[in-house]
Amino acid sequence: MEPTAEIVIIGAGVIGCSTAYHLAKAGITDVTVFEMDQVGAGTSSKSASMLSMQFGRDPLLARMAQYSYGRYMDFEAELGSPIDFRKTGWISVAAGEAAANLRRHAEGLQSLGIPTELLTPDEVKYRYPELNTGDIELGTFGPDDGPFDPHMIMWGYVKKAAGMGVTFRQGEKATGLRIEAGRVTGVETGSGFIGTSTVVNAAGPWAAEIGRWAGVEIPLTNRTRTIVMTGPLPDIPADRPFVEDETVEWYFRPETGGVLMGMGNVPAKSPEAALDSEMVNKIVDHAVHRVPVLEKASLLTAWSGVRPLTADGRPIFGRLPGLDGLLLNCGWGGMGIIQAPAAGQLMAELVRDGRTSTFDTDGLLFSRFVEPH
């Protein structure tokens, strides 16, 4: 007899793991999660690992980040797992058009009650003496942000969900959907078929491929970002804030005695990006300009990760029109770690109640790309 599950989730990155946990918390425990590799082996493990309320670029995403931040503050009490969060702050700097955009963004965050300060270049220099501020026009500071550990988060969700009855099948790749009379009836996998009436597509950079199994093109573009880690560099104190240079989309923060730096927004050739050596050179060049002391740093390691992005920067969440049983929880791009609690909670509400209640998610529907709004 073929196995069945009430819900099948494809993908065990942070969005899939959060969805599994929140479904179980809502009383839906007949859930099977398929992950072709190991939990968190995809893009979730290749992020800058920052918990930030400064990242939300529109009011809905900012409010969701506020919600998720609060949930993370209670994560250890709720799930029994620490997240290794350190509140160091987030500084953004910019010049030209990017400075005007940064000002509007900061004022929008302030209107929502998210702590955000506007800084002059001299005030940025005071807060972060190692920065070259000669060519910036504006800075902002979010005091509540800081680094945390995405692996602790994912395994916290997995351990709690598994203890409530959810099944995680690692190393088993979903390979197709079985569809009959306009609705999903199951998932084909490398180890056989599993019957189900509901599939959650939480496959990150592979989400568009799953849409193609149903004959639908999910409007996602995979983009590559490269991260560089240096060897020990005592010149940068470990409690310094995260810094984002919005003019060139470059960032860095202290990490394990050295610094972590990231940059890049180029089309990915596949969901599994190889290291972009050219981007490594660009990262280093800008690092030496923005933080001259980084010229002393040695290169320890580097990697490239893939972010699935939409044209409007919002994720795609909810039902897929014309096909019953396929739910989308994808397109979170570089904010999946930040928004995971909200993403999981909302999907659990949609499955249990047929609608979301924590937030109105109509602005995240797939239909916004095919219908005029």
C-alpha positions in Angstrom: 0.0 0.0 0.0 1.4 3.4 -1.0 2.3 5.8 1.9 0.3 8.9 2.4 0.5 12.2 4.3 -2.0 15.0 4.9 0.6 17.5 4.0 3.9 17.1 2.0 6.5 19.9 2.2 9.2 20.1 -0.4 12.3 21.6 1.0 13.9 21.6 4.4 15.5 25.1 4.4 14.4 27.5 7.1 11.0 28.2 5.4 10.2 24.5 5.1 11.3 23.7 8.7 9.3 26.6 10.1 6.3 25.6 8.1 6.5 22.0 9.4 6.8 23.2 13.0 3.9 25.7 12.8 1.6 23.1 11.1 2.4 20.7 14.0 1.8 23.5 16.5 -1.6 24.1 14.9 -2.5 20.4 15.4 -1.6 19.2 11.9 1.0 16.5 12.5 0.5 14.1 9.5 3.2 16.0 7.7 6.2 14.7 5.6 9.1 16.9 4.6 11.3 15.9 1.7 14.8 17.3 1.5 17.1 16.2 -1.3 20.2 16.8 0.8 20.4 17.6 4.5 18.3 20.1 6.5 19.5 23.5 5.7 22.0 22.4 3.0 20.7 24.8 0.5 20.6 28.6 0.5 19.5 28.9 4.1 23.0 27.9 5.2 24.7 30.4 3.0 23.3 33.7 4.3 24.9 36.5 6.3 22.9 35.2 9.3 21.5 38.5 10.5 18.3 39.0 12.4 17.2 42.4 11.1 14.2 44.7 11.2 16.0 47.1 8.9 15.7 44.8 6.0 11.9 45.1 5.3 11.6 47.3 2.2 7.8 47.9 2.4 5.3 48.2 5.2 4.0 44.6 5.1 7.5 43.0 5.1 8.6 45.4 7.8 5.6 44.5 10.0 6.3 40.8 9.3 9.9 41.3 10.3 8.8 42.9 13.6 6.6 39.9 14.3 9.3 37.4 13.4 11.8 39.3 15.6 9.5 39.0 18.6 9.1 35.3 17.9 12.9 34.9 17.8 13.2 36.6 21.1 11.0 33.8 22.6 12.5 31.0 20.4 14.5 29.3 23.1 11.5 29.4 25.6 9.1 28.1 22.9 11.3 25.5 21.2 14.0 24.7 23.7 16.8 25.7 21.4 19.1 28.7 21.6 19.7 30.8 18.5 23.0 32.5 19.6 21.7 36.0 18.9 23.9 39.0 19.7 22.4 42.5 19.5 25.2 44.5 17.8 23.1 46.8 15.6 22.9 47.5 11.8 24.4 50.5 10.1 23.5 51.4 6.5 25.4 54.0 4.5 24.7 55.5 1.1 25.4 58.3 -1.4 23.5 59.8 -4.3 20.2 58.2 -5.2 20.8 55.4 -2.8 21.0 57.9 0.0 17.5 59.3 -0.9 16.1 55.8 -1.0 17.7 55.0 2.4 16.2 58.1 4.0 12.7 57.2 2.7 13.2 53.7 4.0 14.3 54.8 7.4 11.4 57.2 7.8 9.1 54.4 6.8 10.5 52.1 9.5 10.2 54.9 12.1 6.6 55.4 11.2 6.0 51.7 12.1 7.8 52.1 15.4 10.9 50.2 14.4 13.9 51.8 16.1 15.9 53.5 13.4 18.2 56.5 13.6 19.3 58.9 10.8 23.0 59.6 11.0 25.3 62.2 9.4 28.6 61.0 8.0 30.4 62.3 11.1 27.9 60.4 13.3 28.6 57.2 11.3 32.3 57.8 11.8 31.8 58.3 15.6 29.9 55.0 15.8 32.3 53.1 13.6 35.8 54.7 13.5 37.2 52.1 11.1 34.9 53.2 8.3 35.9 55.5 5.5 33.0 57.9 5.4 34.5 60.5 3.0 32.1 59.6 0.1 28.9 58.9 1.9 26.0 61.3 2.4 23.8 59.5 4.9 23.8 56.7 7.4 21.1 54.9 9.5 21.4 52.8 12.6 19.1 50.0 13.8 20.1 49.2 17.4 18.2 46.0 17.8 19.6 43.9 14.9 22.4 41.4 15.2 23.8 38.0 14.0 22.3 34.7 15.0 22.7 31.0 14.0 20.5 29.7 11.2 21.5 26.1 11.8 20.3 26.3 15.4 17.1 27.8 14.2 16.4 25.1 11.6 17.3 22.2 13.9 15.3 23.8 16.6 12.2 23.7 14.3 13.1 20.1 13.1 13.6 18.7 16.6 10.3 20.2 17.9 8.3 19.3 14.9 9.6 15.7 14.8 8.8 15.3 18.5 5.2 16.3 17.6 4.9 13.7 14.8 6.3 15.3 11.6 8.4 13.1 9.4 11.6 14.5 7.8 13.0 12.5 4.9 16.5 13.8 4.2 18.4 12.7 1.2 15.2 12.0 -0.7 14.4 14.2 -3.6 11.0 15.0 -4.8 10.9 14.5 -8.6 7.3 15.3 -9.7 3.7 15.9 -8.8 0.8 13.6 -9.6 -2.2 15.7 -10.7 -5.7 14.4 -11.5 -8.7 16.5 -12.5 -7.0 19.7 -11.6 -5.8 18.8 -8.2 -2.7 17.4 -6.6 -3.0 13.7 -5.5 0.6 13.0 -4.6 4.4 13.5 -5.0 6.8 11.4 -6.9 10.2 11.0 -5.1 13.4 9.1 -5.7 12.2 6.5 -3.3 8.7 6.1 -4.6 5.3 7.8 -4.5 3.5 9.4 -1.5 -0.2 10.3 -1.7 -1.3 13.7 -0.5 -3.9 16.3 -1.2 -1.7 19.2 -0.2 1.9 20.1 -1.2 3.8 23.1 0.1 6.4 24.4 -2.2 9.2 25.7 0.1 12.0 24.7 -2.2 13.8 28.0 -2.3 16.0 28.2 -5.5 14.3 25.0 -6.8 10.7 26.4 -6.4 10.3 27.4 -10.0 11.2 23.8 -11.1 8.4 22.4 -8.9 6.0 24.9 -10.6 7.0 23.5 -13.9 5.9 20.0 -12.8 2.4 21.5 -12.7 2.9 23.3 -16.0 3.2 26.7 -14.3 6.0 29.2 -14.5 6.5 30.7 -11.1 8.0 34.2 -11.6 11.3 33.7 -9.7 14.8 34.7 -10.7 17.7 33.1 -9.0 20.5 35.6 -8.2 23.9 34.8 -6.9 25.5 36.5 -3.9 29.1 35.8 -2.8 30.4 35.8 0.8 34.0 36.1 1.9 35.4 35.2 5.3 38.7 36.6 6.5 41.2 35.2 9.0 41.6 36.8 12.4 41.7 40.6 12.4 41.8 42.2 15.9 41.6 45.7 14.4 37.8 45.2 14.1 36.2 44.7 17.6 33.8 41.7 17.8 30.9 43.9 19.0 30.9 46.3 16.0 27.6 46.5 14.1 26.8 45.0 10.7 27.5 47.5 8.0 25.7 47.7 4.6 26.9 50.0 1.9 23.7 50.4 -0.1 25.3 52.3 -3.0 27.1 49.2 -4.2 25.1 46.5 -2.2 28.1 45.4 -0.1 28.1 44.5 3.5 30.3 43.2 6.3 30.3 42.3 10.0 32.6 40.7 12.5 32.7 36.9 12.6 34.8 34.5 14.6 37.7 36.9 15.1 37.7 38.1 11.5 35.0 39.6 9.3 32.4 38.3 6.9 31.7 40.3 3.7 29.1 39.9 1.0 28.2 41.4 -2.4 26.6 40.4 -5.7 23.3 40.3 -7.5 24.0 38.4 -10.7 21.9 35.8 -12.5 22.6 32.3 -11.2 23.4 29.6 -13.8 21.8 27.0 -11.6 20.2 26.7 -8.2 23.6 25.4 -6.9 25.9 28.2 -7.6 29.7 27.7 -7.9 32.0 30.2 -6.3 32.1 33.5 -8.3 35.8 34.3 -8.2 35.4 37.6 -10.0 32.9 38.8 -7.4 35.4 37.8 -4.6 37.8 40.3 -6.1 35.1 43.0 -6.2 34.3 42.3 -2.6 37.9 42.7 -1.6 38.4 45.9 -3.6 35.4 47.6 -2.0 36.4 46.3 1.4 39.7 48.1 1.3 38.0 51.3 0.1 35.2 51.3 2.7 37.2 49.8 5.6 40.9 50.5 4.9 42.1 48.4 7.8 40.8 45.3 6.0 43.8 45.5 3.8 45.6 43.7 6.6 43.1 40.8 6.5 43.9 37.3 5.0 41.3 35.5 3.0 40.1 32.4 4.9 37.3 31.1 2.7 34.5 32.1 0.3 31.3 30.8 -1.1 28.4 31.8 -3.3 24.7 31.3 -2.5 21.5 31.7 -4.5 18.6 33.9 -3.7 15.3 33.3 -5.4 13.8 36.8 -6.0 10.6 38.2 -7.5 10.3 41.4 -9.6 8.7 43.3 -6.7 10.9 42.0 -3.9 8.0 40.3 -2.1 7.7 36.5 -1.6 5.0 34.4 -3.3 2.7 33.0 -0.8 -0.6 31.1 -1.0 -2.6 29.0 -3.4 -1.7 28.5 -7.0 -4.7 29.5 -9.2 -6.2 26.7 -11.3 -4.6 23.8 -9.3 -6.0 22.6 -6.0 -3.6 21.4 -3.4 -0.3 23.2 -4.4 0.6 26.0 -1.9 3.5 28.4 -2.5 5.8 29.6 0.3 8.8 30.7 -1.8 10.6 33.7 -3.2 11.8 34.9 0.1 15.2 35.8 -1.4 17.7 37.1 1.2 15.1 37.5 3.9 14.0 33.9 4.5 15.9 33.5 7.8 14.6 36.9 9.0 10.9 36.1 8.1 10.8 32.3 8.8 8.5 32.6 11.9 6.0 34.7 10.0 6.2 32.4 6.9 5.5 29.3 8.9 2.8 30.8 11.0 0.9 32.1 8.0 1.1 28.8 6.1 -0.3 27.0 9.1 -3.2 29.4 9.3 -3.9 29.0 5.6 -3.9 25.2 5.8 -5.9 25.0 9.0 -8.4 27.9 8.5 -8.4 28.5 4.7 -7.1 32.0 5.2 -4.4 33.9 7.1 -5.1 36.0 10.2 -1.8 37.2 11.6 -1.3 39.3 8.4 -3.3 40.0 5.2 -1.3 38.2 2.6 -3.3 39.2 -0.5 -0.4 41.3 -1.6 1.8 38.2 -1.7 -0.4 36.0 -4.0 0.9 34.5 -7.2 -2.0 36.2 -9.0 -0.4 39.6 -8.7 1.9 38.7 -11.6 -0.9 37.6 -13.9 -3.8 40.0 -12.9 -3.9 43.8 -13.0 -3.9 45.4 -9.5 
